[in-house]
Amino acid sequence: MAIAVAICLAGQPAWGHTFPAVRTVVIQVEGCEAAVLIGYRPASGEATDTLLARIATEPKSHMLAAARTLMAKEAMAPLTFTLDGKTLVATSVRAKIGVDPSGLRPMVVVLATYAIPAGGQLQVTSRDPKTTRFSWTDRSSHRVDLDHAPGQAKWFTGVASFLLSLTGPPGVPACAATAAPTSRSSD
């Protein structure tokens, strides 16, 4: 019996070294836009090794920018944002990179904003629902139809799409037209 317990305990660290990718998506509905915060940590093993190898091919002076760009693309790659079936393009994207608490795996946090000048069905779809979890909040904009919305400030995991019914901005005659998308990254 002691040998079986010792074998199980000895085997656990090997199993503990593999981690799946994790993507968290928080949608914050505001007066004329949706601010989306995406946290992403790639899977351990080959996925992370491949990503780090791509970054390592860059000249040293460009490695940080390359890491930020590649990680942000990975974070957003499986996600699609639509309003009434029309694809939305981010009006701004900002990214910060770092490492997980163990110091072994890279992580990125992306803040993307999307202009939402009118009401309609806001849908966020993930082609990778196993690694994605969603949450949302209405920052006092009163644009989300609460009677038909999933619970606010709760996590929804393993879903391929997330849907919010929005009304037009209350008390705002019209949202300003959005300029061309901008992208800014920081460490």
SVG drawing of the C-alpha trace seen along z (x, -y; Angstrom):
<svg xmlns="http://www.w3.org/2000/svg" viewBox="-37 -65 56 67">
<polyline fill="none" stroke="black" stroke-width="0.4" points="0.0,0.0 2.8,-2.4 4.5,-1.8 1.2,-2.6 0.8,-5.8 4.5,-6.8 4.1,-6.1 0.9,-8.2 2.6,-11.1 5.7,-10.8 3.7,-10.9 1.7,-14.0 4.4,-16.6 4.8,-15.4 1.0,-15.8 1.1,-19.2 3.5,-20.6 0.9,-20.8 -1.6,-23.5 -4.3,-24.3 -4.6,-27.8 -6.8,-30.2 -8.7,-33.1 -10.9,-35.4 -13.2,-37.9 -14.9,-40.7 -17.3,-42.9 -18.1,-46.3 -21.0,-48.1 -20.7,-51.8 -22.6,-54.8 -21.4,-54.6 -19.0,-51.6 -18.1,-48.3 -14.7,-48.0 -13.4,-44.4 -10.7,-43.1 -9.1,-39.9 -6.6,-38.0 -4.7,-35.2 -2.2,-32.6 -1.1,-30.1 -1.0,-26.4 2.2,-25.0 4.4,-22.8 4.5,-23.1 2.1,-26.0 4.2,-28.2 7.5,-26.9 6.3,-27.8 5.2,-31.2 8.5,-31.9 10.5,-30.6 8.7,-33.0 9.5,-35.9 13.2,-34.8 13.6,-35.2 13.2,-39.0 16.2,-41.3 16.7,-42.0 15.6,-45.6 12.2,-44.4 11.5,-41.4 9.3,-43.1 7.1,-44.7 7.0,-41.4 6.0,-39.5 3.3,-42.1 1.9,-41.9 2.0,-38.1 0.5,-37.6 -2.3,-40.1 -3.1,-38.4 -3.2,-35.0 -5.5,-36.4 -7.9,-37.8 -7.6,-35.2 -10.5,-33.0 -12.9,-35.9 -15.4,-37.6 -17.4,-40.6 -20.7,-41.4 -23.6,-43.7 -26.7,-42.4 -24.6,-40.1 -22.2,-42.8 -18.6,-42.3 -17.2,-45.0 -13.7,-46.3 -11.9,-47.5 -11.5,-51.2 -8.5,-50.9 -6.3,-48.0 -3.8,-48.2 -1.8,-45.3 0.4,-44.6 2.5,-41.5 4.0,-39.7 4.5,-36.2 2.3,-34.0 2.9,-33.8 5.3,-30.9 7.4,-33.1 7.5,-30.4 4.6,-31.2 3.9,-34.4 0.6,-36.2 -1.0,-39.2 -3.9,-41.5 -5.6,-43.2 -8.0,-46.1 -10.0,-46.6 -12.8,-49.0 -15.7,-48.7 -18.0,-51.5 -21.6,-50.6 -23.6,-53.7 -27.0,-51.9 -28.9,-49.1 -29.0,-45.6 -27.6,-42.1 -24.0,-42.2 -22.5,-38.8 -19.0,-37.6 -18.1,-34.3 -15.1,-32.1 -13.8,-29.4 -12.0,-28.0 -14.8,-27.6 -12.9,-25.1 -10.3,-27.8 -12.6,-30.8 -14.8,-32.2 -17.0,-35.3 -18.3,-37.8 -20.0,-41.2 -21.0,-44.4 -23.2,-47.4 -21.3,-50.4 -24.5,-52.4 -25.1,-52.9 -28.5,-51.1 -28.0,-49.7 -28.3,-46.0 -31.8,-44.4 -31.4,-42.8 -34.6,-40.7 -32.9,-38.8 -29.2,-38.9 -27.2,-36.3 -26.2,-37.1 -24.0,-40.1 -20.6,-39.8 -20.7,-36.0 -18.4,-33.7 -19.7,-31.6 -17.3,-28.9 -17.3,-26.5 -19.7,-28.5 -19.1,-29.2 -20.9,-32.5 -22.1,-35.2 -25.1,-37.4 -26.2,-40.7 -29.3,-42.6 -28.5,-46.3 -30.7,-49.4 -29.6,-52.7 -27.6,-55.0 -30.2,-56.6 -30.2,-60.4 -27.5,-60.7 -28.7,-62.2 -26.1,-60.3 -22.7,-58.8 -19.9,-60.5 -18.6,-58.8 -15.6,-56.7 -12.2,-57.5 -10.0,-54.8 -8.9,-52.1 -5.9,-52.9 -3.5,-50.5 -1.2,-51.2 0.8,-48.8 2.6,-49.2 4.8,-46.9"/>
</svg>
